[in-house]
Amino acid sequence: MAKLIYSAIASLDGYVADEEGNFDWAIPDEEVLAFINDLEEPVGTYLYGRRLYEVMVGWETDPTLADRSPLMRDFAQIWQAADKIVYSKTLEAVSTARTRIERDFDPEAVRQMKARDGRDLLVGGPELAAQVFKAWLVDECHLFVAPMVVGGGKRSLPNNVRLKLELLDERRFGSGMVYLYYRTKRTR
Ligand SMILES: NC(=O)c1ccc[n+]([C@@H]2O[C@H](COP(=O)([O-])OP(=O)(O)OC[C@H]3O[C@@H](n4cnc5c(N)ncnc54)[C@H](OP(=O)(O)O)[C@@H]3O)[C@@H](O)[C@H]2O)c1
């Protein structure tokens, strides 16, 4: 059975973007990116909210991104090789390969993907992830905590979700970013 992983890079106070929508303080440096590449290489399918997808498409549509460093090239290759499902009621077409649009989030369809797929799934975009948490479908969290307090913005974790977490691993990076790897435990 495949695992469903929620992954996010957030400020210490728990936001993926500040009130102006900026997240430049969350951009991984080369040390963190090397680590992310190892984590995401086994991922078979990304489940994206439309807003995060619109940021990530550059890894396929903007060749200058991959040209910036060998590690960025590796990430672009990993990203392009995986399947993507974009949840959106408004997006008319996708601009990347191996990508399809879902108009609604159907928990049962995701449950079936987990049962069927040989490779892990990764969900990104907190609005979409909130629904995946509420359907009790998240098995693990890969949370990167940036050394920033931004005071408000887009929360990385949803309200009204209560989860017990088992810390499986942690890592600190030279930039001050910290990685926390949790398994979720259902409490209800
Ligand atoms: N910290 C970082 O490293 C980092 C990296 C990249 C981006 N970001 C930021 O993270 C934020 C993205 O998070 P977000 O929570 O705003 O957005 P998100 O979850 O990525 O996307 C939200 C959108 O997904 C679609 N969606 C959600 N639930 C749906 C459902 N049940 N059925 C159909 N469509 C559904 C809707 O698209 P439609 O409106 O099209 O229907 C909704 O507007 C942005 O502010 C982005 O700039 C942060």
The ligand as a MOL file (V3000), in Angstrom:
LIG
                    3D

  0  0  0     0  0            999 V3000
M  V30 BEGIN CTAB
M  V30 COUNTS 48 52 0 0 0
M  V30 BEGIN ATOM
M  V30 1 N 6.3120 27.5960 1.4160 0
M  V30 2 C 6.6010 27.1790 0.2120 0
M  V30 3 O 7.6240 26.5350 -0.0180 0
M  V30 4 C 5.6890 27.4880 -0.9400 0
M  V30 5 C 5.9890 26.9820 -2.2000 0
M  V30 6 C 5.1310 27.2410 -3.2300 0
M  V30 7 C 3.9620 27.9850 -3.0200 0
M  V30 8 N 3.6970 28.4740 -1.7830 0 CHG=1
M  V30 9 C 2.4430 29.2200 -1.4930 0
M  V30 10 O 1.5390 28.3050 -0.9150 0
M  V30 11 C 0.2040 28.7270 -1.1730 0
M  V30 12 C -0.5980 27.5770 -1.8080 0
M  V30 13 O -1.5050 27.1310 -0.9030 0
M  V30 14 P -3.1020 27.3680 -0.9690 0
M  V30 15 O -3.6360 26.7130 0.2630 0
M  V30 16 O -3.4070 28.7890 -1.2340 0 CHG=-1
M  V30 17 O -3.5140 26.6730 -2.2440 0
M  V30 18 P -3.5710 25.1780 -2.8160 0
M  V30 19 O -4.1120 24.2020 -1.8310 0
M  V30 20 O -2.2850 24.8950 -3.4990 0
M  V30 21 O -4.6400 25.4780 -3.9650 0
M  V30 22 C -5.9590 25.9190 -3.6510 0
M  V30 23 C -6.8120 25.7210 -4.8840 0
M  V30 24 O -6.9460 24.3110 -5.1350 0
M  V30 25 C -8.2080 24.0500 -5.6870 0
M  V30 26 N -8.9630 23.1530 -4.8020 0
M  V30 27 C -8.8280 23.0030 -3.4570 0
M  V30 28 N -9.7270 22.1150 -3.0100 0
M  V30 29 C -10.4430 21.7070 -4.0880 0
M  V30 30 C -11.5200 20.7970 -4.2590 0
M  V30 31 N -12.0870 20.1230 -3.2200 0
M  V30 32 N -12.0210 20.6170 -5.5050 0
M  V30 33 C -11.4770 21.2830 -6.5650 0
M  V30 34 N -10.4510 22.1710 -6.4570 0
M  V30 35 C -9.9560 22.3680 -5.2330 0
M  V30 36 C -8.9140 25.3870 -5.8390 0
M  V30 37 O -8.5630 25.8300 -7.1320 0
M  V30 38 P -9.5830 26.6970 -8.0350 0
M  V30 39 O -9.6340 28.0440 -7.3830 0
M  V30 40 O -8.9280 26.7020 -9.3830 0
M  V30 41 O -10.9010 25.9710 -8.0150 0
M  V30 42 C -8.2280 26.2280 -4.7720 0
M  V30 43 O -8.3040 27.6190 -5.0380 0
M  V30 44 C 0.2950 29.8870 -2.0870 0
M  V30 45 O 0.2040 31.0800 -1.3360 0
M  V30 46 C 1.7020 29.7410 -2.6880 0
M  V30 47 O 2.2310 30.9330 -3.1420 0
M  V30 48 C 4.5230 28.2250 -0.7320 0
M  V30 END ATOM
M  V30 BEGIN BOND
M  V30 1 1 1 2
M  V30 2 2 2 3
M  V30 3 1 2 4
M  V30 4 1 4 5
M  V30 5 2 4 48
M  V30 6 2 5 6
M  V30 7 1 6 7
M  V30 8 2 7 8
M  V30 9 1 8 9
M  V30 10 1 8 48
M  V30 11 1 9 10
M  V30 12 1 9 46
M  V30 13 1 10 11
M  V30 14 1 11 12
M  V30 15 1 11 44
M  V30 16 1 12 13
M  V30 17 1 13 14
M  V30 18 2 14 15
M  V30 19 1 14 16
M  V30 20 1 14 17
M  V30 21 1 17 18
M  V30 22 2 18 19
M  V30 23 1 18 20
M  V30 24 1 18 21
M  V30 25 1 21 22
M  V30 26 1 22 23
M  V30 27 1 23 24
M  V30 28 1 23 42
M  V30 29 1 24 25
M  V30 30 1 25 26
M  V30 31 1 25 36
M  V30 32 1 26 27
M  V30 33 1 26 35
M  V30 34 2 27 28
M  V30 35 1 28 29
M  V30 36 1 29 30
M  V30 37 2 29 35
M  V30 38 1 30 31
M  V30 39 2 30 32
M  V30 40 1 32 33
M  V30 41 2 33 34
M  V30 42 1 34 35
M  V30 43 1 36 37
M  V30 44 1 36 42
M  V30 45 1 37 38
M  V30 46 2 38 39
M  V30 47 1 38 40
M  V30 48 1 38 41
M  V30 49 1 42 43
M  V30 50 1 44 45
M  V30 51 1 44 46
M  V30 52 1 46 47
M  V30 END BOND
M  V30 END CTAB
M  END
